[in-house]
Every structure is written in C-alpha cells, then in structure tokens.
Amino acid sequence: FVSQDSPLHPPSTNTTYIRDFSEPITAILTSHFILDLHEMNYRMAHQESLSGIQVIGSLDT
C-alpha cells in the first residue's frame, strides 16, 4: 500500500485528471474502432454480393 503523499504520489499533481479521463477516452476509442470494423465488414460483404451480380449480368449480354 502506497500513501497518497509519498514520492510516487506527490501532492498537487494532475495525475488524477489523466486517470479520470483515460478510461472514458479509451472506451470511446475502442467503441469507435469496433463500429468501424463492423461497418467495413458490412461493406465488404455487400460489395462481394454486388460484384457477383455484375459478373453474372455481364455474361448475359
């Protein structure tokens, strides 16, 4: 256990601000990354189905 006024935790530093904001910022960035992955996965799946239709359509003409 480390006391709050030890050399590792000197008083009147702004480390609490960093600690308070790092978790929410990390959660936001992770959420956006996962949403981007889902969007890219959807686009890739949708693009493959469209390109298959275009190839079949070009064989008929």
mmCIF file of the N, C-alpha and C atoms, coordinates in Angstrom:
data_MODEL
# 
_entry.id   MODEL 
# 
loop_
_atom_site.group_PDB 
_atom_site.id 
_atom_site.type_symbol 
_atom_site.label_atom_id 
_atom_site.label_alt_id 
_atom_site.label_comp_id 
_atom_site.label_asym_id 
_atom_site.label_entity_id 
_atom_site.label_seq_id 
_atom_site.pdbx_PDB_ins_code 
_atom_site.Cartn_x 
_atom_site.Cartn_y 
_atom_site.Cartn_z 
_atom_site.occupancy 
_atom_site.B_iso_or_equiv 
_atom_site.pdbx_formal_charge 
_atom_site.auth_seq_id 
_atom_site.auth_comp_id 
_atom_site.auth_asym_id 
_atom_site.auth_atom_id 
_atom_site.pdbx_PDB_model_num 
ATOM 1   N N  . PHE A 1 1  ? 0.845   -1.187  0.000   1.00 0.00 ? 1  PHE A N  1 
ATOM 2   C CA . PHE A 1 1  ? 0.000   0.000   0.000   1.00 0.00 ? 1  PHE A CA 1 
ATOM 3   C C  . PHE A 1 1  ? 0.882   1.238   0.000   1.00 0.00 ? 1  PHE A C  1 
ATOM 4   N N  . VAL A 1 2  ? 0.604   2.182   -0.883  1.00 0.00 ? 2  VAL A N  1 
ATOM 5   C CA . VAL A 1 2  ? 1.403   3.401   -1.012  1.00 0.00 ? 2  VAL A CA 1 
ATOM 6   C C  . VAL A 1 2  ? 0.571   4.568   -0.518  1.00 0.00 ? 2  VAL A C  1 
ATOM 7   N N  . SER A 1 3  ? 1.152   5.344   0.354   1.00 0.00 ? 3  SER A N  1 
ATOM 8   C CA . SER A 1 3  ? 0.465   6.521   0.880   1.00 0.00 ? 3  SER A CA 1 
ATOM 9   C C  . SER A 1 3  ? 0.267   7.540   -0.234  1.00 0.00 ? 3  SER A C  1 
ATOM 10  N N  . GLN A 1 4  ? -0.774  8.337   -0.132  1.00 0.00 ? 4  GLN A N  1 
ATOM 11  C CA . GLN A 1 4  ? -1.057  9.343   -1.153  1.00 0.00 ? 4  GLN A CA 1 
ATOM 12  C C  . GLN A 1 4  ? -0.019  10.456  -1.200  1.00 0.00 ? 4  GLN A C  1 
ATOM 13  N N  . ASP A 1 5  ? 0.721   10.687  -0.114  1.00 0.00 ? 5  ASP A N  1 
ATOM 14  C CA . ASP A 1 5  ? 1.719   11.752  -0.083  1.00 0.00 ? 5  ASP A CA 1 
ATOM 15  C C  . ASP A 1 5  ? 3.139   11.206  -0.184  1.00 0.00 ? 5  ASP A C  1 
ATOM 16  N N  . SER A 1 6  ? 3.329   10.085  -0.819  1.00 0.00 ? 6  SER A N  1 
ATOM 17  C CA . SER A 1 6  ? 4.659   9.502   -0.975  1.00 0.00 ? 6  SER A CA 1 
ATOM 18  C C  . SER A 1 6  ? 5.330   10.079  -2.221  1.00 0.00 ? 6  SER A C  1 
ATOM 19  N N  . PRO A 1 7  ? 6.612   9.807   -2.440  1.00 0.00 ? 7  PRO A N  1 
ATOM 20  C CA . PRO A 1 7  ? 7.274   10.281  -3.662  1.00 0.00 ? 7  PRO A CA 1 
ATOM 21  C C  . PRO A 1 7  ? 6.644   9.733   -4.940  1.00 0.00 ? 7  PRO A C  1 
ATOM 22  N N  . LEU A 1 8  ? 6.005   8.571   -4.836  1.00 0.00 ? 8  LEU A N  1 
ATOM 23  C CA . LEU A 1 8  ? 5.339   8.028   -6.017  1.00 0.00 ? 8  LEU A CA 1 
ATOM 24  C C  . LEU A 1 8  ? 4.039   8.754   -6.326  1.00 0.00 ? 8  LEU A C  1 
ATOM 25  N N  . HIS A 1 9  ? 3.447   9.351   -5.321  1.00 0.00 ? 9  HIS A N  1 
ATOM 26  C CA . HIS A 1 9  ? 2.206   10.107  -5.482  1.00 0.00 ? 9  HIS A CA 1 
ATOM 27  C C  . HIS A 1 9  ? 2.351   11.455  -4.788  1.00 0.00 ? 9  HIS A C  1 
ATOM 28  N N  . PRO A 1 10 ? 3.130   12.373  -5.347  1.00 0.00 ? 10 PRO A N  1 
ATOM 29  C CA . PRO A 1 10 ? 3.284   13.666  -4.674  1.00 0.00 ? 10 PRO A CA 1 
ATOM 30  C C  . PRO A 1 10 ? 1.971   14.440  -4.676  1.00 0.00 ? 10 PRO A C  1 
ATOM 31  N N  . PRO A 1 11 ? 1.757   15.239  -3.652  1.00 0.00 ? 11 PRO A N  1 
ATOM 32  C CA . PRO A 1 11 ? 0.517   16.019  -3.604  1.00 0.00 ? 11 PRO A CA 1 
ATOM 33  C C  . PRO A 1 11 ? 0.507   17.089  -4.689  1.00 0.00 ? 11 PRO A C  1 
ATOM 34  N N  . SER A 1 12 ? -0.656  17.526  -5.034  1.00 0.00 ? 12 SER A N  1 
ATOM 35  C CA . SER A 1 12 ? -0.921  18.603  -6.005  1.00 0.00 ? 12 SER A CA 1 
ATOM 36  C C  . SER A 1 12 ? -0.356  18.314  -7.390  1.00 0.00 ? 12 SER A C  1 
ATOM 37  N N  . THR A 1 13 ? -0.538  17.091  -7.865  1.00 0.00 ? 13 THR A N  1 
ATOM 38  C CA . THR A 1 13 ? -0.200  16.789  -9.255  1.00 0.00 ? 13 THR A CA 1 
ATOM 39  C C  . THR A 1 13 ? -1.488  16.566  -10.025 1.00 0.00 ? 13 THR A C  1 
ATOM 40  N N  . ASN A 1 14 ? -1.388  16.598  -11.322 1.00 0.00 ? 14 ASN A N  1 
ATOM 41  C CA . ASN A 1 14 ? -2.574  16.449  -12.166 1.00 0.00 ? 14 ASN A CA 1 
ATOM 42  C C  . ASN A 1 14 ? -2.775  15.020  -12.643 1.00 0.00 ? 14 ASN A C  1 
ATOM 43  N N  . THR A 1 15 ? -2.168  14.068  -11.971 1.00 0.00 ? 15 THR A N  1 
ATOM 44  C CA . THR A 1 15 ? -2.321  12.678  -12.397 1.00 0.00 ? 15 THR A CA 1 
ATOM 45  C C  . THR A 1 15 ? -3.755  12.196  -12.252 1.00 0.00 ? 15 THR A C  1 
ATOM 46  N N  . THR A 1 16 ? -4.500  12.751  -11.321 1.00 0.00 ? 16 THR A N  1 
ATOM 47  C CA . THR A 1 16 ? -5.894  12.319  -11.175 1.00 0.00 ? 16 THR A CA 1 
ATOM 48  C C  . THR A 1 16 ? -6.709  12.717  -12.391 1.00 0.00 ? 16 THR A C  1 
ATOM 49  N N  . TYR A 1 17 ? -6.410  13.850  -13.011 1.00 0.00 ? 17 TYR A N  1 
ATOM 50  C CA . TYR A 1 17 ? -7.132  14.249  -14.219 1.00 0.00 ? 17 TYR A CA 1 
ATOM 51  C C  . TYR A 1 17 ? -6.871  13.262  -15.349 1.00 0.00 ? 17 TYR A C  1 
ATOM 52  N N  . ILE A 1 18 ? -5.627  12.869  -15.487 1.00 0.00 ? 18 ILE A N  1 
ATOM 53  C CA . ILE A 1 18 ? -5.289  11.895  -16.525 1.00 0.00 ? 18 ILE A CA 1 
ATOM 54  C C  . ILE A 1 18 ? -5.975  10.571  -16.246 1.00 0.00 ? 18 ILE A C  1 
ATOM 55  N N  . ARG A 1 19 ? -5.925  10.136  -15.014 1.00 0.00 ? 19 ARG A N  1 
ATOM 56  C CA . ARG A 1 19 ? -6.543  8.865   -14.642 1.00 0.00 ? 19 ARG A CA 1 
ATOM 57  C C  . ARG A 1 19 ? -8.058  8.933   -14.823 1.00 0.00 ? 19 ARG A C  1 
ATOM 58  N N  . ASP A 1 20 ? -8.666  10.074  -14.487 1.00 0.00 ? 20 ASP A N  1 
ATOM 59  C CA . ASP A 1 20 ? -10.116 10.204  -14.603 1.00 0.00 ? 20 ASP A CA 1 
ATOM 60  C C  . ASP A 1 20 ? -10.582 10.181  -16.058 1.00 0.00 ? 20 ASP A C  1 
ATOM 61  N N  . PHE A 1 21 ? -9.777  10.702  -16.967 1.00 0.00 ? 21 PHE A N  1 
ATOM 62  C CA . PHE A 1 21 ? -10.190 10.786  -18.361 1.00 0.00 ? 21 PHE A CA 1 
ATOM 63  C C  . PHE A 1 21 ? -9.678  9.647   -19.225 1.00 0.00 ? 21 PHE A C  1 
ATOM 64  N N  . SER A 1 22 ? -8.671  8.928   -18.777 1.00 0.00 ? 22 SER A N  1 
ATOM 65  C CA . SER A 1 22 ? -8.101  7.889   -19.640 1.00 0.00 ? 22 SER A CA 1 
ATOM 66  C C  . SER A 1 22 ? -9.068  6.732   -19.869 1.00 0.00 ? 22 SER A C  1 
ATOM 67  N N  . GLU A 1 23 ? -9.808  6.338   -18.861 1.00 0.00 ? 23 GLU A N  1 
ATOM 68  C CA . GLU A 1 23 ? -10.736 5.219   -19.039 1.00 0.00 ? 23 GLU A CA 1 
ATOM 69  C C  . GLU A 1 23 ? -11.893 5.569   -19.980 1.00 0.00 ? 23 GLU A C  1 
ATOM 70  N N  . PRO A 1 24 ? -12.569 6.716   -19.812 1.00 0.00 ? 24 PRO A N  1 
ATOM 71  C CA . PRO A 1 24 ? -13.639 7.042   -20.764 1.00 0.00 ? 24 PRO A CA 1 
ATOM 72  C C  . PRO A 1 24 ? -13.129 7.244   -22.191 1.00 0.00 ? 24 PRO A C  1 
ATOM 73  N N  . ILE A 1 25 ? -11.971 7.860   -22.344 1.00 0.00 ? 25 ILE A N  1 
ATOM 74  C CA . ILE A 1 25 ? -11.426 8.067   -23.690 1.00 0.00 ? 25 ILE A CA 1 
ATOM 75  C C  . ILE A 1 25 ? -11.078 6.727   -24.325 1.00 0.00 ? 25 ILE A C  1 
ATOM 76  N N  . THR A 1 26 ? -10.507 5.834   -23.552 1.00 0.00 ? 26 THR A N  1 
ATOM 77  C CA . THR A 1 26 ? -10.191 4.503   -24.068 1.00 0.00 ? 26 THR A CA 1 
ATOM 78  C C  . THR A 1 26 ? -11.459 3.775   -24.491 1.00 0.00 ? 26 THR A C  1 
ATOM 79  N N  . ALA A 1 27 ? -12.509 3.880   -23.702 1.00 0.00 ? 27 ALA A N  1 
ATOM 80  C CA . ALA A 1 27 ? -13.776 3.228   -24.042 1.00 0.00 ? 27 ALA A CA 1 
ATOM 81  C C  . ALA A 1 27 ? -14.368 3.809   -25.324 1.00 0.00 ? 27 ALA A C  1 
ATOM 82  N N  . ILE A 1 28 ? -14.309 5.116   -25.482 1.00 0.00 ? 28 ILE A N  1 
ATOM 83  C CA . ILE A 1 28 ? -14.839 5.764   -26.686 1.00 0.00 ? 28 ILE A CA 1 
ATOM 84  C C  . ILE A 1 28 ? -14.046 5.337   -27.914 1.00 0.00 ? 28 ILE A C  1 
ATOM 85  N N  . LEU A 1 29 ? -12.722 5.366   -27.820 1.00 0.00 ? 29 LEU A N  1 
ATOM 86  C CA . LEU A 1 29 ? -11.890 4.980   -28.960 1.00 0.00 ? 29 LEU A CA 1 
ATOM 87  C C  . LEU A 1 29 ? -12.093 3.512   -29.326 1.00 0.00 ? 29 LEU A C  1 
ATOM 88  N N  . THR A 1 30 ? -12.217 2.656   -28.328 1.00 0.00 ? 30 THR A N  1 
ATOM 89  C CA . THR A 1 30 ? -12.447 1.237   -28.595 1.00 0.00 ? 30 THR A CA 1 
ATOM 90  C C  . THR A 1 30 ? -13.804 1.028   -29.250 1.00 0.00 ? 30 THR A C  1 
ATOM 91  N N  . SER A 1 31 ? -14.823 1.733   -28.774 1.00 0.00 ? 31 SER A N  1 
ATOM 92  C CA . SER A 1 31 ? -16.160 1.612   -29.359 1.00 0.00 ? 31 SER A CA 1 
ATOM 93  C C  . SER A 1 31 ? -16.168 2.055   -30.814 1.00 0.00 ? 31 SER A C  1 
ATOM 94  N N  . HIS A 1 32 ? -15.519 3.173   -31.105 1.00 0.00 ? 32 HIS A N  1 
ATOM 95  C CA . HIS A 1 32 ? -15.460 3.656   -32.487 1.00 0.00 ? 32 HIS A CA 1 
ATOM 96  C C  . HIS A 1 32 ? -14.694 2.684   -33.376 1.00 0.00 ? 32 HIS A C  1 
ATOM 97  N N  . PHE A 1 33 ? -13.629 2.098   -32.853 1.00 0.00 ? 33 PHE A N  1 
ATOM 98  C CA . PHE A 1 33 ? -12.866 1.121   -33.622 1.00 0.00 ? 33 PHE A CA 1 
ATOM 99  C C  . PHE A 1 33 ? -13.728 -0.092  -33.958 1.00 0.00 ? 33 PHE A C  1 
ATOM 100 N N  . ILE A 1 34 ? -14.485 -0.587  -32.975 1.00 0.00 ? 34 ILE A N  1 
ATOM 101 C CA . ILE A 1 34 ? -15.347 -1.747  -33.211 1.00 0.00 ? 34 ILE A CA 1 
ATOM 102 C C  . ILE A 1 34 ? -16.454 -1.401  -34.200 1.00 0.00 ? 34 ILE A C  1 
ATOM 103 N N  . LEU A 1 35 ? -17.034 -0.207  -34.082 1.00 0.00 ? 35 LEU A N  1 
ATOM 104 C CA . LEU A 1 35 ? -18.055 0.214   -35.044 1.00 0.00 ? 35 LEU A CA 1 
ATOM 105 C C  . LEU A 1 35 ? -17.482 0.306   -36.452 1.00 0.00 ? 35 LEU A C  1 
ATOM 106 N N  . ASP A 1 36 ? -16.271 0.827   -36.584 1.00 0.00 ? 36 ASP A N  1 
ATOM 107 C CA . ASP A 1 36 ? -15.622 0.897   -37.895 1.00 0.00 ? 36 ASP A CA 1 
ATOM 108 C C  . ASP A 1 36 ? -15.373 -0.499  -38.465 1.00 0.00 ? 36 ASP A C  1 
ATOM 109 N N  . LEU A 1 37 ? -14.978 -1.438  -37.611 1.00 0.00 ? 37 LEU A N  1 
ATOM 110 C CA . LEU A 1 37 ? -14.786 -2.812  -38.080 1.00 0.00 ? 37 LEU A CA 1 
ATOM 111 C C  . LEU A 1 37 ? -16.095 -3.418  -38.573 1.00 0.00 ? 37 LEU A C  1 
ATOM 112 N N  . HIS A 1 38 ? -17.177 -3.190  -37.840 1.00 0.00 ? 38 HIS A N  1 
ATOM 113 C CA . HIS A 1 38 ? -18.484 -3.705  -38.262 1.00 0.00 ? 38 HIS A CA 1 
ATOM 114 C C  . HIS A 1 38 ? -18.910 -3.081  -39.586 1.00 0.00 ? 38 HIS A C  1 
ATOM 115 N N  . GLU A 1 39 ? -18.695 -1.783  -39.726 1.00 0.00 ? 39 GLU A N  1 
ATOM 116 C CA . GLU A 1 39 ? -19.068 -1.106  -40.967 1.00 0.00 ? 39 GLU A CA 1 
ATOM 117 C C  . GLU A 1 39 ? -18.260 -1.643  -42.145 1.00 0.00 ? 39 GLU A C  1 
ATOM 118 N N  . MET A 1 40 ? -16.974 -1.836  -41.952 1.00 0.00 ? 40 MET A N  1 
ATOM 119 C CA . MET A 1 40 ? -16.135 -2.361  -43.024 1.00 0.00 ? 40 MET A CA 1 
ATOM 120 C C  . MET A 1 40 ? -16.530 -3.787  -43.374 1.00 0.00 ? 40 MET A C  1 
ATOM 121 N N  . ASN A 1 41 ? -16.854 -4.585  -42.372 1.00 0.00 ? 41 ASN A N  1 
ATOM 122 C CA . ASN A 1 41 ? -17.296 -5.956  -42.618 1.00 0.00 ? 41 ASN A CA 1 
ATOM 123 C C  . ASN A 1 41 ? -18.588 -5.957  -43.428 1.00 0.00 ? 41 ASN A C  1 
ATOM 124 N N  . TYR A 1 42 ? -19.517 -5.070  -43.086 1.00 0.00 ? 42 TYR A N  1 
ATOM 125 C CA . TYR A 1 42 ? -20.774 -4.969  -43.823 1.00 0.00 ? 42 TYR A CA 1 
ATOM 126 C C  . TYR A 1 42 ? -20.521 -4.548  -45.263 1.00 0.00 ? 42 TYR A C  1 
ATOM 127 N N  . ARG A 1 43 ? -19.662 -3.549  -45.448 1.00 0.00 ? 43 ARG A N  1 
ATOM 128 C CA . ARG A 1 43 ? -19.365 -3.077  -46.807 1.00 0.00 ? 43 ARG A CA 1 
ATOM 129 C C  . ARG A 1 43 ? -18.692 -4.164  -47.644 1.00 0.00 ? 43 ARG A C  1 
ATOM 130 N N  . MET A 1 44 ? -17.775 -4.902  -47.032 1.00 0.00 ? 44 MET A N  1 
ATOM 131 C CA . MET A 1 44 ? -17.089 -5.968  -47.770 1.00 0.00 ? 44 MET A CA 1 
ATOM 132 C C  . MET A 1 44 ? -18.087 -7.053  -48.180 1.00 0.00 ? 44 MET A C  1 
ATOM 133 N N  . ALA A 1 45 ? -18.982 -7.439  -47.286 1.00 0.00 ? 45 ALA A N  1 
ATOM 134 C CA . ALA A 1 45 ? -19.973 -8.462  -47.600 1.00 0.00 ? 45 ALA A CA 1 
ATOM 135 C C  . ALA A 1 45 ? -20.930 -7.961  -48.671 1.00 0.00 ? 45 ALA A C  1 
ATOM 136 N N  . HIS A 1 46 ? -21.334 -6.717  -48.580 1.00 0.00 ? 46 HIS A N  1 
ATOM 137 C CA . HIS A 1 46 ? -22.256 -6.137  -49.554 1.00 0.00 ? 46 HIS A CA 1 
ATOM 138 C C  . HIS A 1 46 ? -21.575 -5.979  -50.909 1.00 0.00 ? 46 HIS A C  1 
ATOM 139 N N  . GLN A 1 47 ? -20.321 -5.601  -50.912 1.00 0.00 ? 47 GLN A N  1 
ATOM 140 C CA . GLN A 1 47 ? -19.578 -5.406  -52.155 1.00 0.00 ? 47 GLN A CA 1 
ATOM 141 C C  . GLN A 1 47 ? -19.393 -6.738  -52.888 1.00 0.00 ? 47 GLN A C  1 
ATOM 142 N N  . GLU A 1 48 ? -19.110 -7.814  -52.174 1.00 0.00 ? 48 GLU A N  1 
ATOM 143 C CA . GLU A 1 48 ? -18.927 -9.119  -52.801 1.00 0.00 ? 48 GLU A CA 1 
ATOM 144 C C  . GLU A 1 48 ? -20.213 -9.592  -53.465 1.00 0.00 ? 48 GLU A C  1 
ATOM 145 N N  . SER A 1 49 ? -21.355 -9.373  -52.834 1.00 0.00 ? 49 SER A N  1 
ATOM 146 C CA . SER A 1 49 ? -22.612 -9.814  -53.425 1.00 0.00 ? 49 SER A CA 1 
ATOM 147 C C  . SER A 1 49 ? -22.944 -8.988  -54.661 1.00 0.00 ? 49 SER A C  1 
ATOM 148 N N  . LEU A 1 50 ? -22.629 -7.700  -54.656 1.00 0.00 ? 50 LEU A N  1 
ATOM 149 C CA . LEU A 1 50 ? -22.875 -6.868  -55.828 1.00 0.00 ? 50 LEU A CA 1 
ATOM 150 C C  . LEU A 1 50 ? -21.949 -7.241  -56.979 1.00 0.00 ? 50 LEU A C  1 
ATOM 151 N N  . SER A 1 51 ? -20.693 -7.520  -56.702 1.00 0.00 ? 51 SER A N  1 
ATOM 152 C CA . SER A 1 51 ? -19.767 -7.868  -57.776 1.00 0.00 ? 51 SER A CA 1 
ATOM 153 C C  . SER A 1 51 ? -20.153 -9.212  -58.396 1.00 0.00 ? 51 SER A C  1 
ATOM 154 N N  . GLY A 1 52 ? -20.705 -10.134 -57.619 1.00 0.00 ? 52 GLY A N  1 
ATOM 155 C CA . GLY A 1 52 ? -21.174 -11.396 -58.171 1.00 0.00 ? 52 GLY A CA 1 
ATOM 156 C C  . GLY A 1 52 ? -22.345 -11.188 -59.111 1.00 0.00 ? 52 GLY A C  1 
ATOM 157 N N  . ILE A 1 53 ? -23.234 -10.278 -58.773 1.00 0.00 ? 53 ILE A N  1 
ATOM 158 C CA . ILE A 1 53 ? -24.375 -9.959  -59.631 1.00 0.00 ? 53 ILE A CA 1 
ATOM 159 C C  . ILE A 1 53 ? -23.893 -9.301  -60.913 1.00 0.00 ? 53 ILE A C  1 
ATOM 160 N N  . GLN A 1 54 ? -22.925 -8.418  -60.823 1.00 0.00 ? 54 GLN A N  1 
ATOM 161 C CA . GLN A 1 54 ? -22.410 -7.734  -62.005 1.00 0.00 ? 54 GLN A CA 1 
ATOM 162 C C  . GLN A 1 54 ? -21.745 -8.721  -62.953 1.00 0.00 ? 54 GLN A C  1 
ATOM 163 N N  . VAL A 1 55 ? -21.026 -9.690  -62.446 1.00 0.00 ? 55 VAL A N  1 
ATOM 164 C CA . VAL A 1 55 ? -20.370 -10.682 -63.300 1.00 0.00 ? 55 VAL A CA 1 
ATOM 165 C C  . VAL A 1 55 ? -21.412 -11.529 -64.009 1.00 0.00 ? 55 VAL A C  1 
ATOM 166 N N  . ILE A 1 56 ? -22.436 -11.972 -63.297 1.00 0.00 ? 56 ILE A N  1 
ATOM 167 C CA . ILE A 1 56 ? -23.489 -12.776 -63.914 1.00 0.00 ? 56 ILE A CA 1 
ATOM 168 C C  . ILE A 1 56 ? -24.229 -11.949 -64.955 1.00 0.00 ? 56 ILE A C  1 
ATOM 169 N N  . GLY A 1 57 ? -24.499 -10.693 -64.651 1.00 0.00 ? 57 GLY A N  1 
ATOM 170 C CA . GLY A 1 57 ? -25.187 -9.830  -65.605 1.00 0.00 ? 57 GLY A CA 1 
ATOM 171 C C  . GLY A 1 57 ? -24.368 -9.593  -66.859 1.00 0.00 ? 57 GLY A C  1 
ATOM 172 N N  . SER A 1 58 ? -23.058 -9.504  -66.743 1.00 0.00 ? 58 SER A N  1 
ATOM 173 C CA . SER A 1 58 ? -22.227 -9.247  -67.916 1.00 0.00 ? 58 SER A CA 1 
ATOM 174 C C  . SER A 1 58 ? -22.135 -10.483 -68.808 1.00 0.00 ? 58 SER A C  1 
ATOM 175 N N  . LEU A 1 59 ? -22.345 -11.678 -68.260 1.00 0.00 ? 59 LEU A N  1 
ATOM 176 C CA . LEU A 1 59 ? -22.319 -12.886 -69.082 1.00 0.00 ? 59 LEU A CA 1 
ATOM 177 C C  . LEU A 1 59 ? -23.556 -12.993 -69.960 1.00 0.00 ? 59 LEU A C  1 
ATOM 178 N N  . ASP A 1 60 ? -24.681 -12.424 -69.512 1.00 0.00 ? 60 ASP A N  1 
ATOM 179 C CA . ASP A 1 60 ? -25.925 -12.491 -70.274 1.00 0.00 ? 60 ASP A CA 1 
ATOM 180 C C  . ASP A 1 60 ? -25.900 -11.575 -71.486 1.00 0.00 ? 60 ASP A C  1 
ATOM 181 N N  . THR A 1 61 ? -25.110 -10.525 -71.482 1.00 0.00 ? 61 THR A N  1 
ATOM 182 C CA . THR A 1 61 ? -25.139 -9.564  -72.597 1.00 0.00 ? 61 THR A CA 1 
ATOM 183 C C  . THR A 1 61 ? -24.128 -9.873  -73.656 1.00 0.00 ? 61 THR A C  1 
# 
